Amino acid sequence: MPAPSALLRPRDSDALRAELRHVATEGGVPVLFAGEVHGGALLLSEFVGTRTSLLRGLVVQSRSGLGGASMVAGRPLSVADYRNASSITHDYDTPVLSEGIRSVLAVPVIVDGIPRAMLYGAYRSSAPIGGRAVDLVVASSLRLAEELRIRDEVDRRLRMREAQLSNAESAGPGPEVIREVHAELRRLAADVPPGTGAELLRLAAKLTGEPEAPAEAHLSARELDVLAQVALGCTNAQAAVRLSLRTETVKSYLRSAAAKLGTSSRYEAVTKARRLRLIP
């Protein structure tokens, strides 16, 4: 079966065991056993009513024995006289006959066309298994198939969520962080020596993806500084404090930048500046 979620997926073997107990209680079938299919081979692990340990841990290969034939056929199969049945191979006669089993029913648990588990019901008499017993085992196989399908879907969605979170973590800083860094670099550039300031401005421009401002919008350094602060959601007064300017000066730079960009509002100016990659 697919690798289970370490946190949420319960053991599929527990679901198998619960169904065996249900059939034993409701149908009176004296011997029941089941197991999960891994890579085309069945591993028997759950038992009700067995007398020996010979079936425990038995690996049933595809096409071998009654269970292997049922896996390949994808449908229930049964034999009324196991010892003399000519329709199956007898690879597992020793553990089966040691239990005194004579009549056996094998039912596959099919999920999306693939056998994921097998359920067996058996009598120690040659009376064929039929009627209510068959109905109960088949109903259990259908419930298990639906349960496993649901668990698989939960696992799939968890893996998708984990992949999304992993991608988000490895994708680097988000746009808001980039804008903050850009605005801070431009702010710092105004307060340091010219050479260092030029280097800071170069780094800030690198965040926008353009080594230089596009020729179509010749914004001054201070106009870009103000737009960068506004892009972070700063009011005129807040931008003035951060840039060590007067509020009226900030308004003046905004009006000038908007005129050069051909816009009529703060929002439009920031939007167009981003589109031109003047600010991130």
C-alpha positions in Angstrom: 0.0 0.0 0.0 1.1 3.6 -0.5 3.4 5.1 2.2 1.0 6.2 5.0 1.1 9.6 6.6 3.2 9.4 9.7 0.8 11.7 11.6 -2.7 10.8 10.6 -3.1 7.6 8.7 -4.2 4.7 11.0 -2.9 1.2 10.3 -4.7 -0.5 7.5 -4.2 -3.8 9.3 -6.5 -2.6 12.1 -9.3 -2.1 9.6 -8.7 -5.6 8.2 -8.9 -7.0 11.7 -12.1 -5.2 12.5 -13.8 -6.5 9.4 -12.8 -10.1 10.2 -14.3 -9.8 13.7 -17.5 -8.4 12.2 -17.8 -11.3 9.9 -17.1 -13.8 12.6 -19.7 -12.3 14.9 -22.4 -11.8 12.3 -21.8 -14.8 10.0 -20.5 -17.4 12.3 -17.6 -18.3 9.9 -15.3 -20.4 12.0 -12.0 -19.5 10.3 -11.1 -16.1 8.9 -7.8 -14.6 7.8 -6.6 -11.6 5.8 -3.6 -9.6 4.7 -2.4 -6.6 2.7 -1.0 -6.8 -0.8 2.4 -5.4 -1.4 3.9 -5.3 -4.8 1.7 -8.1 -6.1 2.3 -10.4 -3.1 -0.1 -11.0 -0.2 1.2 -11.0 3.3 -1.2 -12.8 5.7 -1.3 -11.0 9.0 -4.8 -11.0 10.6 -6.6 -14.2 11.9 -9.7 -15.2 13.7 -10.3 -18.8 14.7 -7.0 -20.4 13.6 -5.5 -23.2 15.6 -1.9 -23.1 14.4 0.6 -20.3 13.5 1.5 -21.8 10.1 -0.6 -19.2 8.2 0.9 -16.3 10.1 3.3 -14.3 7.9 2.6 -16.5 4.9 3.4 -14.7 1.6 1.0 -15.6 -1.2 2.3 -14.9 -4.6 0.1 -13.6 -7.5 -1.6 -16.5 -9.3 -0.6 -19.0 -6.6 -3.2 -20.8 -4.5 -6.8 -19.6 -4.2 -5.9 -16.1 -3.0 -3.3 -15.5 -5.8 -5.9 -16.6 -8.4 -8.5 -14.3 -6.8 -6.1 -11.3 -6.8 -5.5 -11.8 -10.6 -9.1 -12.3 -11.4 -10.2 -9.3 -9.3 -13.2 -11.2 -8.0 -14.2 -13.7 -5.2 -13.3 -17.3 -5.8 -14.0 -20.4 -3.7 -13.4 -24.1 -3.5 -15.6 -26.6 -1.6 -12.8 -29.3 -1.3 -9.5 -27.5 -1.0 -7.4 -30.7 -0.9 -8.7 -32.0 -4.2 -9.4 -28.8 -6.0 -7.9 -28.8 -9.5 -8.7 -25.2 -10.3 -5.9 -23.8 -8.1 -2.2 -24.5 -7.4 -1.4 -26.2 -4.2 1.7 -24.2 -3.1 0.3 -23.6 0.4 -1.2 -27.0 1.2 0.8 -27.6 4.4 -0.4 -24.4 6.3 -4.0 -24.7 5.0 -4.5 -28.4 5.5 -2.8 -28.2 9.0 -5.7 -25.9 10.0 -8.2 -28.6 8.9 -9.6 -26.3 6.3 -11.6 -27.9 3.5 -13.9 -25.2 2.1 -12.4 -21.7 1.4 -13.6 -18.4 0.0 -11.1 -15.7 -1.1 -12.3 -12.1 -1.7 -10.1 -9.3 -3.0 -10.2 -5.7 -1.8 -10.0 -3.7 -5.0 -9.1 0.0 -5.0 -9.0 1.8 -8.3 -8.6 -1.5 -10.1 -5.7 -2.7 -7.9 -5.9 -5.5 -5.3 -4.9 -3.9 -2.0 -5.9 -6.7 0.4 -7.5 -10.2 0.6 -10.1 -11.6 2.9 -10.6 -15.3 3.5 -13.4 -17.2 5.0 -13.1 -21.0 5.6 -14.9 -24.0 7.0 -13.4 -27.2 8.4 -16.1 -29.1 6.6 -16.6 -29.6 2.8 -19.9 -27.7 2.8 -19.5 -24.9 0.2 -19.4 -21.3 1.6 -22.4 -19.4 0.4 -25.4 -17.3 1.3 -25.0 -14.9 4.2 -21.4 -15.8 4.8 -20.4 -14.8 1.3 -22.5 -11.7 1.4 -20.8 -10.6 4.7 -17.3 -11.1 3.4 -18.0 -9.3 0.1 -19.6 -6.4 2.0 -16.6 -6.2 4.2 -14.3 -6.1 1.1 -16.4 -3.2 -0.3 -16.3 -1.3 3.0 -12.5 -1.8 3.2 -12.0 -0.6 -0.4 -13.9 2.6 0.3 -12.0 3.1 3.6 -8.7 2.7 1.8 -9.7 4.9 -1.0 -10.6 7.7 1.5 -7.3 7.2 3.3 -5.4 7.4 0.1 -7.1 10.7 -0.8 -6.4 12.1 2.6 -2.7 11.1 2.2 -2.7 12.7 -1.3 -4.0 16.0 -0.1 -1.6 16.0 2.8 1.3 15.4 0.4 0.1 18.2 -1.8 -0.2 20.6 1.2 3.3 19.6 2.4 4.7 20.2 -1.1 3.0 23.7 -1.2 4.4 24.6 2.1 7.8 23.3 1.2 7.7 25.3 -2.1 6.6 28.4 -0.3 9.5 28.1 2.2 12.0 27.6 -0.6 10.7 30.3 -2.9 12.5 33.0 -1.0 11.1 36.2 0.4 7.6 37.4 -0.6 6.8 40.6 -2.4 6.1 42.6 0.8 9.6 41.7 2.1 11.2 42.7 -1.2 9.3 46.0 -1.1 10.4 46.7 2.5 14.1 45.9 1.6 13.9 48.1 -1.5 12.4 51.0 0.4 14.9 50.7 3.2 17.9 50.6 0.8 16.7 53.7 -0.9 16.2 55.4 2.5 19.6 54.5 3.6 21.2 55.6 0.4 20.2 59.2 1.2 22.1 59.2 4.5 25.4 57.7 3.5 28.4 59.0 1.5 27.8 59.2 -2.3 29.8 56.1 -3.2 28.0 53.9 -0.7 24.7 55.5 -1.6 25.2 54.7 -5.2 25.9 51.1 -4.3 22.8 50.9 -2.2 20.7 52.4 -5.0 22.2 49.8 -7.4 21.2 47.0 -5.0 17.7 48.5 -4.7 17.3 48.7 -8.5 18.4 45.0 -8.6 15.4 44.1 -6.6 13.1 45.4 -9.3 14.7 43.3 -12.0 16.0 46.3 -13.9 19.6 47.6 -13.7 18.4 51.1 -14.5 15.0 52.9 -14.5 13.2 52.7 -17.8 13.7 55.7 -20.1 10.0 56.3 -20.4 9.7 57.5 -16.8 12.5 59.8 -15.6 11.7 59.9 -11.9 14.1 61.5 -9.5 15.7 59.5 -6.7 13.5 61.2 -4.1 10.4 60.6 -6.2 11.2 56.9 -6.2 12.0 57.0 -2.5 8.5 58.4 -1.8 6.8 55.9 -4.1 8.6 53.1 -2.4 7.3 54.2 1.0 3.8 54.7 -0.3 3.9 51.2 -1.9 4.4 49.8 1.7 1.2 51.5 2.8 2.7 54.5 4.4 0.7 57.7 4.7 2.3 61.0 3.6 3.2 61.8 7.3 4.7 58.3 7.9 6.8 58.6 4.6 8.0 62.0 5.7 9.2 60.7 9.0 11.0 57.7 7.5 12.6 59.8 4.8 13.4 62.8 7.1 11.3 65.1 4.9 8.4 67.5 5.6 4.9 66.2 4.8 4.4 68.9 2.2 7.6 67.9 0.5 6.4 64.3 0.3 3.1 65.5 -1.3 5.1 67.5 -3.7 7.2 64.5 -4.8 4.1 62.4 -5.1 2.4 65.0 -7.4 5.6 65.3 -9.5 5.9 61.5 -9.8 2.2 61.1 -10.7 2.5 63.8 -13.4 5.6 62.1 -14.9 3.8 58.7 -14.9 0.6 60.1 -16.3 -1.5 59.1 -13.3 -3.9 60.9 -11.1 -3.7 59.2 -7.7 -1.3 57.6 -5.2 -2.6 54.2 -6.0 -2.3 54.6 -9.8 1.2 56.1 -9.4 2.4 53.1 -7.4 0.7 50.6 -9.7 2.3 52.1 -12.8 5.7 52.4 -11.1 5.5 48.7 -10.3 4.4 47.8 -13.8 7.4 49.8 -15.2 9.6 47.9 -12.6 10.7 51.1 -11.0 9.7 49.7 -7.6 9.1 46.1 -6.6 
